[in-house]
Amino acid sequence: MIWWNKSAKADQEPAITAEDQEKMWNVFLDVQKSQMEWERAHLMFQEAIGQDQIDYAIYVLEAAERKYQMNLKQAKELKLNSNHMREEIRKRQNGE
């Protein structure tokens, strides 16, 4: 019976303060923004013509990848759940 109590406690989500929730929201938005920047940089690389454009596109793509990786790492450290955040988006859009 003791193991059941321990697992029940593990299933409960810890209370999240408004400050923590705002931080999670900002990190989620940063991840989305950096993902879009990476996608744009990838398209720029695919459409680059000439050595100068290719070199620049590679530079921008590498920077975008690093930024995206840093934001994903921060989201992972916060144990950010994208499904939960998408539900928050839905609630904010519906005024809930």
C-alpha positions as YAML, in Angstrom:
chain: A
units: angstrom
residues:
- id: 1
  name: MET
  ca: [0.00, 0.00, 0.00]
- id: 2
  name: ILE
  ca: [2.93, 2.33, 0.58]
- id: 3
  name: TRP
  ca: [4.04, 2.11, -3.05]
- id: 4
  name: TRP
  ca: [0.57, 3.27, -4.12]
- id: 5
  name: ASN
  ca: [0.79, 6.40, -2.01]
- id: 6
  name: LYS
  ca: [4.19, 7.24, -3.44]
- id: 7
  name: SER
  ca: [3.00, 6.84, -7.01]
- id: 8
  name: ALA
  ca: [-0.12, 8.90, -6.31]
- id: 9
  name: LYS
  ca: [2.07, 11.74, -5.07]
- id: 10
  name: ALA
  ca: [4.29, 11.45, -8.13]
- id: 11
  name: ASP
  ca: [1.25, 11.85, -10.41]
- id: 12
  name: GLN
  ca: [0.25, 15.14, -8.82]
- id: 13
  name: GLU
  ca: [1.51, 18.25, -10.56]
- id: 14
  name: PRO
  ca: [3.34, 20.72, -8.35]
- id: 15
  name: ALA
  ca: [1.70, 24.11, -7.97]
- id: 16
  name: ILE
  ca: [3.01, 26.58, -10.53]
- id: 17
  name: THR
  ca: [3.27, 30.21, -9.52]
- id: 18
  name: ALA
  ca: [2.17, 32.99, -11.85]
- id: 19
  name: GLU
  ca: [5.81, 34.01, -12.21]
- id: 20
  name: ASP
  ca: [6.82, 30.47, -13.22]
- id: 21
  name: GLN
  ca: [3.93, 30.24, -15.64]
- id: 22
  name: GLU
  ca: [4.93, 33.54, -17.26]
- id: 23
  name: LYS
  ca: [8.52, 32.33, -17.56]
- id: 24
  name: MET
  ca: [7.34, 29.09, -19.17]
- id: 25
  name: TRP
  ca: [5.13, 31.06, -21.54]
- id: 26
  name: ASN
  ca: [8.05, 33.29, -22.59]
- id: 27
  name: VAL
  ca: [10.33, 30.30, -23.15]
- id: 28
  name: PHE
  ca: [7.63, 28.57, -25.20]
- id: 29
  name: LEU
  ca: [7.26, 31.68, -27.38]
- id: 30
  name: ASP
  ca: [11.05, 31.92, -27.72]
- id: 31
  name: VAL
  ca: [11.18, 28.31, -28.92]
- id: 32
  name: GLN
  ca: [8.46, 28.95, -31.50]
- id: 33
  name: LYS
  ca: [10.14, 32.15, -32.69]
- id: 34
  name: SER
  ca: [13.57, 30.54, -32.99]
- id: 35
  name: GLN
  ca: [12.06, 27.59, -34.87]
- id: 36
  name: MET
  ca: [10.54, 29.98, -37.42]
- id: 37
  name: GLU
  ca: [13.88, 31.81, -37.72]
- id: 38
  name: TRP
  ca: [15.63, 28.49, -38.35]
- id: 39
  name: GLU
  ca: [13.07, 27.56, -41.02]
- id: 40
  name: ARG
  ca: [13.56, 30.95, -42.75]
- id: 41
  name: ALA
  ca: [17.33, 30.53, -42.62]
- id: 42
  name: HIS
  ca: [16.99, 27.05, -44.13]
- id: 43
  name: LEU
  ca: [14.92, 28.45, -47.00]
- id: 44
  name: MET
  ca: [17.46, 31.24, -47.51]
- id: 45
  name: PHE
  ca: [20.20, 28.63, -47.78]
- id: 46
  name: GLN
  ca: [18.22, 26.59, -50.30]
- id: 47
  name: GLU
  ca: [17.65, 29.66, -52.47]
- id: 48
  name: ALA
  ca: [21.16, 31.12, -52.20]
- id: 49
  name: ILE
  ca: [22.93, 31.82, -55.49]
- id: 50
  name: GLY
  ca: [26.61, 32.59, -55.71]
- id: 51
  name: GLN
  ca: [29.38, 32.08, -53.20]
- id: 52
  name: ASP
  ca: [28.69, 35.23, -51.15]
- id: 53
  name: GLN
  ca: [25.00, 34.43, -50.69]
- id: 54
  name: ILE
  ca: [25.80, 30.82, -49.82]
- id: 55
  name: ASP
  ca: [28.42, 31.88, -47.24]
- id: 56
  name: TYR
  ca: [26.00, 34.35, -45.67]
- id: 57
  name: ALA
  ca: [23.16, 31.81, -45.67]
- id: 58
  name: ILE
  ca: [25.39, 29.27, -43.92]
- id: 59
  name: TYR
  ca: [26.34, 31.85, -41.28]
- id: 60
  name: VAL
  ca: [22.68, 32.77, -40.66]
- id: 61
  name: LEU
  ca: [21.61, 29.11, -40.62]
- id: 62
  name: GLU
  ca: [24.27, 28.13, -38.09]
- id: 63
  name: ALA
  ca: [23.32, 31.05, -35.83]
- id: 64
  name: ALA
  ca: [19.62, 30.17, -36.07]
- id: 65
  name: GLU
  ca: [20.35, 26.52, -35.25]
- id: 66
  name: ARG
  ca: [22.34, 27.48, -32.15]
- id: 67
  name: LYS
  ca: [19.64, 29.86, -30.97]
- id: 68
  name: TYR
  ca: [16.99, 27.18, -31.48]
- id: 69
  name: GLN
  ca: [19.09, 24.63, -29.58]
- id: 70
  name: MET
  ca: [19.61, 27.04, -26.67]
- id: 71
  name: ASN
  ca: [15.88, 27.72, -26.43]
- id: 72
  name: LEU
  ca: [15.05, 24.01, -26.57]
- id: 73
  name: LYS
  ca: [17.58, 23.36, -23.81]
- id: 74
  name: GLN
  ca: [15.98, 26.05, -21.65]
- id: 75
  name: ALA
  ca: [12.52, 24.57, -22.30]
- id: 76
  name: LYS
  ca: [13.80, 21.14, -21.34]
- id: 77
  name: GLU
  ca: [15.28, 22.48, -18.10]
- id: 78
  name: LEU
  ca: [11.87, 23.95, -17.23]
- id: 79
  name: LYS
  ca: [10.24, 20.62, -18.17]
- id: 80
  name: LEU
  ca: [8.02, 22.56, -20.52]
- id: 81
  name: ASN
  ca: [5.21, 20.51, -22.04]
- id: 82
  name: SER
  ca: [4.25, 21.69, -25.53]
- id: 83
  name: ASN
  ca: [0.81, 20.08, -25.32]
- id: 84
  name: HIS
  ca: [0.08, 21.97, -22.11]
- id: 85
  name: MET
  ca: [1.29, 25.21, -23.67]
- id: 86
  name: ARG
  ca: [-0.86, 24.69, -26.77]
- id: 87
  name: GLU
  ca: [-3.83, 24.23, -24.45]
- id: 88
  name: GLU
  ca: [-2.89, 27.54, -22.80]
- id: 89
  name: ILE
  ca: [-2.88, 29.18, -26.24]
- id: 90
  name: ARG
  ca: [-6.35, 27.81, -26.91]
- id: 91
  name: LYS
  ca: [-7.59, 29.12, -23.55]
- id: 92
  name: ARG
  ca: [-6.10, 32.58, -24.17]
- id: 93
  name: GLN
  ca: [-7.66, 32.74, -27.62]
- id: 94
  name: ASN
  ca: [-11.06, 31.76, -26.25]
- id: 95
  name: GLY
  ca: [-10.78, 34.18, -23.33]
- id: 96
  name: GLU
  ca: [-10.96, 31.46, -20.70]
...
